[in-house]
């Protein structure tokens, strides 16, 4: 059940981020689900390896290179998923930041509900 809730929250974050940014386009909400799944898989398996391989650059940039890695992952998803398009690197960077913020907000709301349920 927990993974289904996380999938719904990730999909909402993708759809809201795409709606707010003019340079990011999603054809249908089902494409948003696929984008959320692919982003989740890439962030789980590929992102840690990329961070490990680019550790010297990440340390020299004080962690800012991770933003480049995130934008690169979004651009990779853009190439793989047919109904999802990003107009360039800067839009991919903005999308990754926006998705991070929206998903954090949604996770905080979901976590707040659990804490209230546990208190009762």
N, CA and C atoms as a LAMMPS dump frame, in Angstrom:
ITEM: TIMESTEP
0
ITEM: NUMBER OF ATOMS
360
ITEM: BOX BOUNDS ff ff ff
-5.0000000000000000e+02 5.0000000000000000e+02
-5.0000000000000000e+02 5.0000000000000000e+02
-5.0000000000000000e+02 5.0000000000000000e+02
ITEM: ATOMS id mol type element x y z
1 1 1 N 0.818 -1.188 0
2 1 2 C 0 0 0
3 1 3 C 0.868 1.261 0
4 2 1 N 1.954 1.205 0.729
5 2 2 C 2.859 2.361 0.827
6 2 3 C 3.445 2.725 -0.532
7 3 1 N 3.796 1.729 -1.333
8 3 2 C 4.383 2.01 -2.645
9 3 3 C 3.347 2.638 -3.574
10 4 1 N 2.084 2.255 -3.432
11 4 2 C 1.028 2.846 -4.245
12 4 3 C 0.82 4.317 -3.883
13 5 1 N 0.881 4.636 -2.606
14 5 2 C 0.757 6.029 -2.162
15 5 3 C 1.916 6.854 -2.696
16 6 1 N 3.126 6.301 -2.638
17 6 2 C 4.294 7.019 -3.15
18 6 3 C 4.197 7.225 -4.658
19 7 1 N 3.647 6.242 -5.374
20 7 2 C 3.469 6.377 -6.818
21 7 3 C 2.47 7.486 -7.141
22 8 1 N 1.373 7.537 -6.397
23 8 2 C 0.372 8.588 -6.606
24 8 3 C 0.975 9.959 -6.313
25 9 1 N 1.733 10.076 -5.224
26 9 2 C 2.365 11.347 -4.879
27 9 3 C 3.39 11.761 -5.929
28 10 1 N 4.17 10.803 -6.417
29 10 2 C 5.154 11.107 -7.458
30 10 3 C 4.479 11.54 -8.747
31 11 1 N 3.385 10.864 -9.097
32 11 2 C 2.646 11.227 -10.305
33 11 3 C 2.065 12.629 -10.175
34 12 1 N 1.5 12.937 -9.018
35 12 2 C 0.971 14.289 -8.796
36 12 3 C 2.075 15.338 -8.898
37 13 1 N 3.249 15.018 -8.341
38 13 2 C 4.372 15.955 -8.417
39 13 3 C 4.797 16.175 -9.865
40 14 1 N 4.832 15.109 -10.656
41 14 2 C 5.208 15.233 -12.074
42 14 3 C 4.172 16.065 -12.818
43 15 1 N 2.896 15.787 -12.607
44 15 2 C 1.841 16.505 -13.327
45 15 3 C 1.771 17.98 -12.927
46 16 1 N 1.9 18.264 -11.645
47 16 2 C 1.872 19.657 -11.188
48 16 3 C 3.087 20.41 -11.716
49 17 1 N 4.255 19.788 -11.659
50 17 2 C 5.469 20.433 -12.157
51 17 3 C 5.367 20.719 -13.646
52 18 1 N 4.83 19.784 -14.409
53 18 2 C 4.673 19.981 -15.849
54 18 3 C 3.644 21.064 -16.142
55 19 1 N 2.615 21.16 -15.31
56 19 2 C 1.583 22.177 -15.51
57 19 3 C 2.123 23.577 -15.215
58 20 1 N 2.996 23.688 -14.238
59 20 2 C 3.516 24.993 -13.839
60 20 3 C 4.65 25.497 -14.738
61 21 1 N 5.339 24.605 -15.418
62 21 2 C 6.482 24.99 -16.246
63 21 3 C 6.106 24.928 -17.722
64 22 1 N 6.327 26.028 -18.434
65 22 2 C 5.967 26.1 -19.851
66 22 3 C 6.839 25.224 -20.735
67 23 1 N 8.05 24.914 -20.327
68 23 2 C 8.974 24.149 -21.154
69 23 3 C 8.897 22.647 -20.969
70 24 1 N 7.955 22.185 -20.16
71 24 2 C 7.784 20.755 -19.91
72 24 3 C 6.368 20.382 -20.341
73 25 1 N 6.275 19.319 -21.156
74 25 2 C 4.986 18.945 -21.725
75 25 3 C 4.699 17.462 -21.475
76 26 1 N 3.493 17.18 -20.985
77 26 2 C 3.016 15.813 -20.798
78 26 3 C 1.687 15.701 -21.525
79 27 1 N 1.565 14.692 -22.397
80 27 2 C 0.353 14.535 -23.204
81 27 3 C -0.854 14.116 -22.379
82 28 1 N -0.702 13.075 -21.569
83 28 2 C -1.829 12.528 -20.809
84 28 3 C -1.391 12.239 -19.387
85 29 1 N -2.379 12.038 -18.523
86 29 2 C -2.042 11.721 -17.135
87 29 3 C -1.412 10.342 -17.025
88 30 1 N -1.741 9.434 -17.957
89 30 2 C -1.107 8.112 -17.918
90 30 3 C 0.389 8.217 -18.233
91 31 1 N 0.727 9.177 -19.078
92 31 2 C 2.148 9.434 -19.338
93 31 3 C 2.828 9.923 -18.071
94 32 1 N 2.111 10.697 -17.266
95 32 2 C 2.65 11.156 -15.984
96 32 3 C 2.968 10.002 -15.052
97 33 1 N 2.118 8.974 -15.061
98 33 2 C 2.383 7.788 -14.245
99 33 3 C 3.65 7.086 -14.722
100 34 1 N 3.78 6.939 -16.032
101 34 2 C 4.965 6.271 -16.587
102 34 3 C 6.221 7.081 -16.28
103 35 1 N 6.139 8.407 -16.427
104 35 2 C 7.285 9.267 -16.114
105 35 3 C 7.663 9.127 -14.643
106 36 1 N 6.673 9.096 -13.755
107 36 2 C 6.951 8.953 -12.319
108 36 3 C 7.63 7.623 -12.024
109 37 1 N 7.178 6.549 -12.678
110 37 2 C 7.776 5.232 -12.454
111 37 3 C 9.215 5.205 -12.957
112 38 1 N 9.427 5.718 -14.174
113 38 2 C 10.777 5.689 -14.748
114 38 3 C 11.718 6.59 -13.956
115 39 1 N 11.255 7.775 -13.564
116 39 2 C 12.089 8.647 -12.735
117 39 3 C 12.425 7.986 -11.393
118 40 1 N 11.449 7.326 -10.802
119 40 2 C 11.7 6.631 -9.543
120 40 3 C 12.723 5.524 -9.68
121 41 1 N 12.62 4.754 -10.758
122 41 2 C 13.597 3.676 -10.985
123 41 3 C 14.99 4.232 -11.255
124 42 1 N 15.086 5.264 -12.085
125 42 2 C 16.399 5.853 -12.376
126 42 3 C 17.004 6.496 -11.135
127 43 1 N 16.175 7.172 -10.347
128 43 2 C 16.687 7.789 -9.121
129 43 3 C 17.099 6.756 -8.087
130 44 1 N 16.498 5.579 -8.137
131 44 2 C 16.851 4.521 -7.182
132 44 3 C 18.124 3.791 -7.583
133 45 1 N 18.271 3.491 -8.866
134 45 2 C 19.371 2.629 -9.298
135 45 3 C 20.519 3.361 -9.993
136 46 1 N 20.237 4.327 -10.835
137 46 2 C 21.28 4.972 -11.638
138 46 3 C 21.877 6.193 -10.942
139 47 1 N 21.033 7.016 -10.301
140 47 2 C 21.508 8.25 -9.674
141 47 3 C 22.618 8.014 -8.641
142 48 1 N 22.502 7.017 -7.747
143 48 2 C 23.6 6.81 -6.797
144 48 3 C 24.924 6.457 -7.483
145 49 1 N 24.853 5.684 -8.571
146 49 2 C 26.086 5.36 -9.308
147 49 3 C 26.684 6.599 -9.949
148 50 1 N 25.837 7.448 -10.526
149 50 2 C 26.341 8.676 -11.133
150 50 3 C 26.969 9.594 -10.092
151 51 1 N 26.352 9.681 -8.943
152 51 2 C 26.918 10.507 -7.872
153 51 3 C 28.255 9.939 -7.416
154 52 1 N 28.35 8.625 -7.317
155 52 2 C 29.606 7.99 -6.918
156 52 3 C 30.711 8.241 -7.946
157 53 1 N 30.376 8.078 -9.231
158 53 2 C 31.378 8.272 -10.287
159 53 3 C 31.813 9.723 -10.426
160 54 1 N 30.935 10.651 -10.091
161 54 2 C 31.267 12.076 -10.222
162 54 3 C 31.567 12.716 -8.867
163 55 1 N 31.945 11.916 -7.897
164 55 2 C 32.176 12.421 -6.548
165 55 3 C 33.209 13.55 -6.487
166 56 1 N 34.348 13.458 -7.197
167 56 2 C 35.292 14.586 -7.132
168 56 3 C 34.684 15.901 -7.633
169 57 1 N 33.961 15.845 -8.74
170 57 2 C 33.34 17.063 -9.278
171 57 3 C 32.251 17.555 -8.337
172 58 1 N 31.512 16.633 -7.753
173 58 2 C 30.453 17 -6.816
174 58 3 C 31.038 17.678 -5.586
175 59 1 N 32.14 17.163 -5.088
176 59 2 C 32.78 17.781 -3.923
177 59 3 C 33.351 19.153 -4.264
178 60 1 N 33.979 19.281 -5.44
179 60 2 C 34.544 20.571 -5.838
180 60 3 C 33.457 21.623 -6.057
181 61 1 N 32.3 21.196 -6.511
182 61 2 C 31.201 22.145 -6.741
183 61 3 C 30.307 22.305 -5.509
184 62 1 N 30.72 21.729 -4.408
185 62 2 C 29.979 21.78 -3.147
186 62 3 C 28.568 21.193 -3.287
187 63 1 N 28.464 20.147 -4.096
188 63 2 C 27.208 19.434 -4.249
189 63 3 C 26.313 19.939 -5.36
190 64 1 N 26.677 21.051 -5.992
191 64 2 C 25.819 21.604 -7.037
192 64 3 C 25.786 20.732 -8.29
193 65 1 N 26.78 19.882 -8.485
194 65 2 C 26.779 19.013 -9.659
195 65 3 C 25.639 17.989 -9.602
196 66 1 N 25.118 17.745 -8.419
197 66 2 C 23.976 16.838 -8.292
198 66 3 C 22.771 17.399 -9.05
199 67 1 N 22.652 18.725 -9.11
200 67 2 C 21.578 19.332 -9.893
201 67 3 C 21.735 19.008 -11.377
202 68 1 N 22.974 18.975 -11.85
203 68 2 C 23.239 18.609 -13.249
204 68 3 C 22.86 17.141 -13.477
205 69 1 N 23.176 16.289 -12.526
206 69 2 C 22.81 14.876 -12.631
207 69 3 C 21.288 14.73 -12.678
208 70 1 N 20.579 15.458 -11.823
209 70 2 C 19.115 15.393 -11.819
210 70 3 C 18.537 15.852 -13.157
211 71 1 N 19.058 16.952 -13.685
212 71 2 C 18.58 17.45 -14.978
213 71 3 C 18.899 16.452 -16.086
214 72 1 N 20.049 15.808 -16.015
215 72 2 C 20.402 14.792 -17.002
216 72 3 C 19.463 13.602 -16.959
217 73 1 N 19.056 13.207 -15.78
218 73 2 C 18.11 12.093 -15.646
219 73 3 C 16.759 12.482 -16.24
220 74 1 N 16.322 13.715 -16.012
221 74 2 C 15.06 14.178 -16.597
222 74 3 C 15.163 14.193 -18.12
223 75 1 N 16.303 14.636 -18.649
224 75 2 C 16.478 14.647 -20.109
225 75 3 C 16.534 13.228 -20.676
226 76 1 N 17.062 12.291 -19.908
227 76 2 C 17.073 10.892 -20.333
228 76 3 C 15.645 10.341 -20.406
229 77 1 N 14.825 10.674 -19.414
230 77 2 C 13.426 10.257 -19.433
231 77 3 C 12.706 10.903 -20.615
232 78 1 N 13.069 12.135 -20.942
233 78 2 C 12.499 12.818 -22.102
234 78 3 C 12.768 12.031 -23.39
235 79 1 N 13.936 11.469 -23.499
236 79 2 C 14.277 10.674 -24.696
237 79 3 C 13.541 9.333 -24.729
238 80 1 N 13.269 8.754 -23.569
239 80 2 C 12.692 7.412 -23.496
240 80 3 C 11.174 7.393 -23.584
241 81 1 N 10.495 8.383 -23.013
242 81 2 C 9.041 8.369 -22.92
243 81 3 C 8.457 9.251 -24.031
244 82 1 N 7.551 8.682 -24.812
245 82 2 C 7.044 9.353 -26.016
246 82 3 C 6.193 10.596 -25.704
247 83 1 N 5.329 10.573 -24.731
248 83 2 C 4.424 11.693 -24.474
249 83 3 C 4.979 12.741 -23.538
250 84 1 N 6.25 12.663 -23.203
251 84 2 C 6.892 13.578 -22.261
252 84 3 C 8.012 14.302 -22.983
253 85 1 N 8.006 15.626 -22.925
254 85 2 C 9.088 16.375 -23.584
255 85 3 C 9.515 17.556 -22.721
256 86 1 N 10.809 17.819 -22.778
257 86 2 C 11.418 18.935 -22.061
258 86 3 C 12.161 19.762 -23.104
259 87 1 N 11.998 21.084 -23.068
260 87 2 C 12.536 21.95 -24.108
261 87 3 C 14.04 22.202 -24.03
262 88 1 N 14.701 21.772 -22.978
263 88 2 C 16.141 21.973 -22.885
264 88 3 C 16.656 21.684 -21.487
265 89 1 N 17.967 21.886 -21.333
266 89 2 C 18.622 21.583 -20.06
267 89 3 C 18.037 22.414 -18.919
268 90 1 N 17.841 23.713 -19.154
269 90 2 C 17.382 24.583 -18.069
270 90 3 C 15.958 24.245 -17.647
271 91 1 N 15.132 23.841 -18.603
272 91 2 C 13.78 23.394 -18.247
273 91 3 C 13.843 22.075 -17.484
274 92 1 N 14.771 21.205 -17.849
275 92 2 C 14.935 19.941 -17.118
276 92 3 C 15.39 20.213 -15.687
277 93 1 N 16.29 21.178 -15.53
278 93 2 C 16.746 21.557 -14.194
279 93 3 C 15.596 22.145 -13.382
280 94 1 N 14.826 23.03 -14.013
281 94 2 C 13.67 23.626 -13.321
282 94 3 C 12.647 22.558 -12.966
283 95 1 N 12.419 21.591 -13.864
284 95 2 C 11.476 20.509 -13.598
285 95 3 C 11.932 19.668 -12.415
286 96 1 N 13.216 19.343 -12.366
287 96 2 C 13.698 18.515 -11.254
288 96 3 C 13.578 19.265 -9.922
289 97 1 N 13.849 20.563 -9.932
290 97 2 C 13.704 21.349 -8.7
291 97 3 C 12.233 21.488 -8.3
292 98 1 N 11.384 21.749 -9.287
293 98 2 C 9.959 21.895 -9.014
294 98 3 C 9.367 20.576 -8.517
295 99 1 N 9.75 19.479 -9.149
296 99 2 C 9.233 18.174 -8.73
297 99 3 C 9.691 17.853 -7.313
298 100 1 N 10.933 18.174 -7.005
299 100 2 C 11.454 17.951 -5.657
300 100 3 C 10.636 18.74 -4.635
301 101 1 N 10.332 20.006 -4.938
302 101 2 C 9.582 20.842 -4.005
303 101 3 C 8.143 20.353 -3.848
304 102 1 N 7.48 20.055 -4.96
305 102 2 C 6.084 19.6 -4.895
306 102 3 C 5.993 18.25 -4.19
307 103 1 N 6.907 17.34 -4.528
308 103 2 C 6.874 16.025 -3.899
309 103 3 C 7.175 16.131 -2.407
310 104 1 N 8.077 17.007 -2.027
311 104 2 C 8.347 17.222 -0.606
312 104 3 C 7.136 17.754 0.129
313 105 1 N 6.429 18.68 -0.504
314 105 2 C 5.201 19.217 0.085
315 105 3 C 4.145 18.127 0.239
316 106 1 N 3.956 17.326 -0.81
317 106 2 C 2.962 16.255 -0.745
318 106 3 C 3.343 15.187 0.273
319 107 1 N 4.63 14.861 0.359
320 107 2 C 5.072 13.887 1.356
321 107 3 C 4.875 14.422 2.77
322 108 1 N 5.063 15.727 2.954
323 108 2 C 4.839 16.318 4.274
324 108 3 C 3.364 16.243 4.651
325 109 1 N 2.486 16.472 3.681
326 109 2 C 1.052 16.339 3.955
327 109 3 C 0.697 14.906 4.308
328 110 1 N 1.243 13.96 3.564
329 110 2 C 0.972 12.549 3.819
330 110 3 C 1.552 12.126 5.162
331 111 1 N 2.723 12.626 5.509
332 111 2 C 3.334 12.308 6.8
333 111 3 C 2.576 12.921 7.953
334 112 1 N 1.997 14.102 7.728
335 112 2 C 1.207 14.759 8.758
336 112 3 C -0.038 13.968 9.098
337 113 1 N -0.654 13.374 8.093
338 113 2 C -1.832 12.529 8.325
339 113 3 C -1.47 11.332 9.185
340 114 1 N -0.334 10.704 8.907
341 114 2 C 0.091 9.518 9.684
342 114 3 C 0.354 9.893 11.128
343 115 1 N 0.987 11.051 11.345
344 115 2 C 1.291 11.451 12.706
345 115 3 C 0.007 11.73 13.492
346 116 1 N -1.006 12.31 12.819
347 116 2 C -2.273 12.555 13.488
348 116 3 C -2.983 11.252 13.818
349 117 1 N -2.915 10.277 12.91
350 117 2 C -3.535 8.981 13.153
351 117 3 C -2.86 8.251 14.306
352 118 1 N -1.519 8.362 14.39
353 118 2 C -0.794 7.687 15.462
354 118 3 C -1.062 8.35 16.803
355 119 1 N -1.336 9.644 16.818
356 119 2 C -1.582 10.358 18.063
357 119 3 C -2.946 9.992 18.651
358 120 1 N -3.88 9.581 17.804
359 120 2 C -5.22 9.267 18.298
360 120 3 C -5.326 7.926 18.929
